[in-house]
Amino acid sequence: MSNGSSITHFLLLPFAHTRELQLWHFWLFLGISLAALLGNGLIITSTACDQHLHTPMYFFLLNLSLLDLGCILTTVPKSMANSLRDTRAISYTGCAAQLFFFLFFISAEYFVLTVMAYDRYVAICKPLHYGTLLGSRACVHMAAAAWGTGFLNALVNTANTFSLPLCRGNAVEQFFCEIPPILKLSCSHSYLRKIWLLEIGACVTFVCFVFIVVSYVQIFRAVLRIPSEQGRHKAFSMCLPHLAVVSLFVSTGAIAYLKPPSISSPSLDLVVSVLYSVVPPAVNPVIYSLRNQELKDAVRKLTSWGLFQPLFSYDPTIMGF
């Protein structure tokens, strides 16, 4: 194959080669997908319907849940369909679309997590300025900036990746279309371009990571100065779920992209990719609901049959804080 234009489809990496294991993979991913849909759907609906949750923190959590749903629905359904039909194929256009939407949702999610770190910092370190710094307009602008930056990042990286000449076959060593395995198919003379793509993404990721770390250093310093134990508990309850989600997101992503090539293998790459692209969207709702009593109460109210009618008759205003 001389270039990408001669490729009509790609072959994704299968989870198993026997029919029984393929069906197990289908049912496993179906269960994870349903858990992610249920958990994130409850957060989205509860946040929209309960006026007590119309605050900046829950507004950003609503955005995070939307991005989690988009992320898992971009990668998992195609893999499930391939296992069910015993095939590996994905069209060239479908692969490009899958890469674009995955980059869009995963990048925007990282930027939303960064904004959420700022929200926690202002709430704990500058509580008197919280209403000024995080008013409704500021929250909408920050959320729009996160989504817009994710879109721009996905557009640039997808366009650059698929403009590279591909001359090393069409077998993608991953269960979905992602930049590193596609770059492995490119010709050797595109090496500098590959490095440029990775460096841009690494720099943006590092800057956001440093911002999150600095924010939490300031947060924990402020929390330790709170005299009452109840105040410290409330501050930790606010921060620990977000910190757990960030840690899960960054650690699994770092393992996927920074592990040494010497220990890389198709099976290991497959497991690691599931850890950072499939597990977080399903686990994030659980993490946020464990220590958040307000969210628990809202979900309990939503799932209570006697309150369905009042909730459905309520006209939600998400940014009504």
PyMOL commands that set and color helices and strands:
alter all, ss='L'
color gray80, all
select helices_A, chain A and resi 4-6+19-49+51-53+56-85+92-125+127-133+136-163+179-183+188-224+229-258+261-263+266-277+279-290+293-303+305-313
alter helices_A, ss='H'
color red, helices_A
select strands_A, chain A and resi 9-11+89-91
alter strands_A, ss='S'
color yellow, strands_A
deselect
rebuild
show_as cartoon
